[in-house]
Every structure is written in C-alpha cells, then in structure tokens.
Amino acid sequence: MTTEKEHDKLELIATRSFQACDELYRVVDFLNKTLKHKRLIFGLTKDSRKGEMTISVYET
C-alpha cells in the first residue's frame, strides 16, 4: 500500500542543458500542459554563469 506522500514523489527521468534562450520557458509550459495526463512534469533551471538552461523531466 502506498501512502499519499509516496504517491506525490517525483522521479527524475532525464535532464538536458541548452544555450540560454527565453523561449524555452514557453516550450516547458507547453509540454507541462500537453503531457500532464501522461504523468510527466517538466522543469527548467537557468545557470547565468554558464549561459545555460537545463530542462528536467520527471514522472509522478
């Protein structure tokens, strides 16, 4: 039996870094809205020092 807390846990599936681009926020938003029913969540982090953005893919 799984508890509610265990059910809310996110599992990191993959990450990929790209050159920083403001449009990536729109892509991640689109993916989250489109693939939510597939139990996938996308995250985006920015590293200003490196000039990179990293997309992370999680499964709920």
N, C-alpha and C positions, 0 to 999 in steps of 0.2 A: 504494500500500500504506500503510495507517495503522498507526502504532505503538500499543502498549498505552497509552502516555502520552496520545496524541491521543484515543484512544477514551474515556478517563476524563474528558475535558474536559466541563464543564457549560456550556450555552448559556443565558443569561438570556432568558426569553421575555417575562415581564411582572412588574410589581410593582403593588401596590395598598395604600394606607395606610387604616387604620381607627382609630376611637377605641379606646384600650387596653381589652382585655377578656380575662380569664384563659381563657375558653372557646375562644379562637382557637387555643391550643395543642392542644386536643383535635381541633379541625377539621383542623389541619395534619397531625397524627398520622394521623387517619382518611384524609385524602387520600393521604398517602405510602403507607400500607398498601394502599389500594384501587387506586391508579393506578401502582404500581411497574412492573407488567408493560407499561405504555404508555410506559416510559422517561421518566417525569416525576418530578421531585423538588420538594417544596415546602419553603421555608424561612420562618422567622419571626424578625423582629427587633423589639426594643422600644426606643422613644425616650421615656424617662421625662420629659425636659424638656418635650416636646410633648404627652405623654399619648397617644401613637400607637403602633400596632403595624403593621408592614409585612409583607405576605405576598409572597414572591418565588416565581416558577415557573421551573423550569429543565428543560431537556431534556438527557438524557445521550446 
